[in-house]
Amino acid sequence: MADNKNIQEEADIITLEFEDGAELECEIMGVFDHAGKDYIALIPLDDSDDVYIYGYKEVGEDEFELVDLKDDAEFEAAVAEFDAIMAAEE
């Protein structure tokens, strides 16, 4: 997971910057709610099948922050909700 994120919004694409200096462009798949908290699903544009799930916090009119999910139970619950949403859309 990225600990330090440099977020540049370009339509629905953001760039994650990891602690080691590596960058990864991701498409914003969507924001979803679970247990009263907002989460965001990101798809890397590197041809992998990965999906990144982060906490989502609005900090301004058109600005937001990604929040690392350090609690394993919260992360697993967010992933389960995301999987349920995806299954319902199929």
C-alpha positions in Angstrom: 0.0 0.0 0.0 1.1 3.5 -0.6 2.0 5.4 2.5 2.7 8.7 0.7 0.4 9.7 -2.1 0.8 12.5 -4.6 -2.6 12.8 -6.1 -3.0 14.5 -9.5 -6.5 14.5 -10.8 -6.9 14.2 -14.5 -10.5 13.4 -15.3 -10.8 10.0 -13.7 -7.0 9.2 -13.5 -4.9 9.8 -10.4 -1.2 9.1 -9.8 -0.2 7.2 -6.7 3.3 7.9 -5.4 4.8 5.3 -3.1 7.4 5.7 -0.4 10.1 4.3 -2.7 9.4 7.0 -5.3 7.6 4.6 -7.7 4.5 6.0 -9.3 1.4 4.2 -10.6 -1.4 5.8 -12.6 -4.8 4.5 -11.7 -8.3 4.9 -13.0 -10.9 5.8 -10.4 -13.4 3.0 -10.6 -15.8 4.5 -8.1 -16.5 5.6 -4.5 -18.7 3.4 -2.3 -20.0 3.4 1.3 -19.7 0.7 3.9 -20.7 1.0 7.5 -20.9 4.8 7.3 -17.5 5.3 5.8 -16.5 6.1 2.2 -14.0 4.0 0.2 -12.6 4.3 -3.3 -11.6 1.6 -5.8 -8.7 2.3 -8.1 -7.6 0.2 -11.1 -3.9 0.5 -12.1 -3.3 1.2 -15.7 -0.5 -1.4 -15.8 -2.6 -4.2 -17.4 -2.7 -6.1 -14.1 -6.0 -7.4 -12.6 -5.3 -5.6 -9.4 -7.8 -3.3 -7.7 -6.7 -0.9 -4.9 -9.1 -0.1 -2.1 -8.5 3.0 0.1 -10.5 5.1 2.5 -11.9 8.2 0.8 -12.2 11.6 2.5 -13.4 14.8 0.8 -11.3 17.8 1.9 -12.6 20.5 -0.4 -15.0 21.2 -3.3 -13.1 19.1 -5.8 -10.4 17.6 -3.6 -10.1 14.4 -1.7 -7.5 12.3 0.2 -6.9 8.6 0.1 -6.6 7.0 3.5 -4.6 3.8 4.0 -6.6 1.1 5.6 -4.3 -0.1 8.3 -6.9 -2.1 10.3 -7.1 -5.6 8.7 -10.7 -6.1 9.7 -11.8 -2.8 8.1 -9.8 -3.5 4.9 -11.4 -7.0 4.6 -14.9 -5.5 5.2 -14.3 -2.9 2.5 -13.1 -5.5 0.1 -16.1 -7.7 0.8 -18.4 -4.8 0.2 -16.6 -4.0 -3.1 -16.9 -7.6 -4.2 -20.6 -7.6 -3.3 -21.2 -4.5 -5.4 -19.3 -6.0 -8.3 -21.2 -9.2 -8.1 -24.6 -7.3 -8.0 -23.6 -5.4 -11.2 -22.9 -8.6 -13.2 
